[in-house]
Amino acid sequence: MKLNKNDLLQRLQELSPRERVLSVATLVIIVFYALYLLIVAPIATDKVLLAQKIKAQQQAFQYLKKISADVTELRKNQQSSPLKQEGQSLMSVVDVSSVELQIKPAIKRVIPEGVDNVTVWLENANFDQLSVWLAVLETKHGITVSQISITREPVNKGQVSAKIVLSN
């Protein structure tokens, strides 16, 4: 069935005034609803998603500020020279401290690079425990992080995989 403009206008003229008003009102409602679905609804959805992302970023920022304050406090309480034990290698310090701070199960590989560097690979490590472990290594043993690459685990929240180069 093919309708052209004249047929539509003729059929509209054949309707009673009340039916014409109802038809036009229905058409206006459909047009406004389509505009709402095409313009307003996606913008409102994006606004909600952006607000959630901003809130998550703010929480992460507050958490990192807290960790930073904790590290600063640990540095203040640290004695002038690190408590590094004589004769203990970098590998043994990493091994002992990882056991003490319960990060050892996440360590998958440790490779020494000379006397002063060690590369450590971790998988499914708790981010909080990793942060504390790195702070303890620096404050108690004078071991610093030369390079670090951290990837968030997509399945487990709060879990990360990391490659860390530690220097004595």
SVG drawing of the C-alpha trace seen along z (x, -y; Angstrom):
<svg xmlns="http://www.w3.org/2000/svg" viewBox="-16 -20 94 39">
<polyline fill="none" stroke="black" stroke-width="0.4" points="0.0,0.0 1.6,-3.2 0.5,-6.5 1.5,-9.9 1.3,-13.3 -2.0,-14.1 -3.7,-10.9 -2.6,-11.6 -3.9,-15.2 -7.2,-14.0 -7.6,-11.3 -6.8,-13.9 -9.5,-16.2 -12.0,-13.4 -11.6,-13.0 -13.7,-14.9 -12.2,-17.9 -11.9,-15.9 -10.1,-13.1 -7.7,-15.5 -6.8,-17.1 -6.1,-13.7 -4.1,-12.6 -1.9,-15.7 -1.5,-15.4 -0.4,-11.8 2.0,-12.7 3.5,-15.5 3.8,-13.1 5.6,-10.5 8.0,-13.1 8.9,-14.4 9.3,-10.9 11.6,-10.0 13.7,-13.2 13.8,-12.2 15.1,-8.7 17.6,-9.9 19.0,-13.0 18.1,-13.4 18.2,-9.7 21.8,-9.1 23.0,-12.3 21.5,-11.5 23.0,-8.0 26.4,-9.4 26.1,-12.0 25.4,-9.2 28.4,-7.1 30.7,-10.1 29.6,-10.9 30.4,-7.3 33.8,-7.5 34.6,-10.8 33.5,-9.4 35.8,-6.3 38.7,-8.5 38.1,-10.7 38.1,-7.6 41.3,-6.4 42.9,-9.8 41.8,-9.9 43.2,-6.4 46.6,-7.3 46.7,-10.5 46.3,-8.3 49.0,-5.9 51.3,-8.9 50.7,-10.2 51.5,-6.8 54.7,-6.6 55.7,-10.1 55.0,-9.1 57.1,-6.0 59.9,-8.1 59.7,-10.5 59.9,-7.6 62.8,-6.0 66.2,-6.4 68.9,-8.3 70.4,-5.2 68.4,-2.2 68.3,0.9 70.0,2.9 71.6,6.0 75.2,6.5 76.0,9.4 72.4,9.9 72.0,9.9 69.3,8.0 67.7,11.4 67.5,12.6 66.0,9.3 63.3,9.5 62.6,13.1 62.4,12.6 60.4,9.4 57.9,10.9 57.3,13.9 56.8,11.5 54.4,9.3 52.5,12.3 53.3,11.2 55.4,14.3 52.6,16.3 52.1,13.6 55.8,13.6 56.2,15.7 59.8,14.9 62.8,13.2 65.9,12.5 69.0,10.9 70.6,8.3 74.1,7.8 74.7,7.2 72.5,4.1 69.4,4.9 66.6,7.5 63.6,7.9 60.5,9.2 57.3,10.4 54.1,10.6 50.7,12.0 47.4,11.6 49.0,9.6 46.9,7.5 47.6,3.9 47.5,2.8 49.9,5.5 52.2,4.6 52.2,0.9 53.1,1.8 55.8,4.2 57.5,1.6 57.3,-1.0 58.9,1.4 61.6,2.3 62.5,-1.4 62.2,-2.4 63.7,0.6 66.1,1.9 67.0,-1.1 65.8,0.7 64.3,-1.6 62.1,-0.9 64.0,-1.8 61.2,-0.8 57.7,0.5 54.9,1.6 51.5,2.4 48.5,3.9 45.1,4.2 43.6,7.7 40.3,7.5 38.6,10.2 39.7,9.6 39.2,6.2 42.2,5.0 44.5,7.5 47.4,6.5 50.2,8.0 53.5,6.1 57.1,6.1 59.3,4.3 63.0,3.5 64.4,3.1 67.8,1.4 70.0,1.4"/>
</svg>
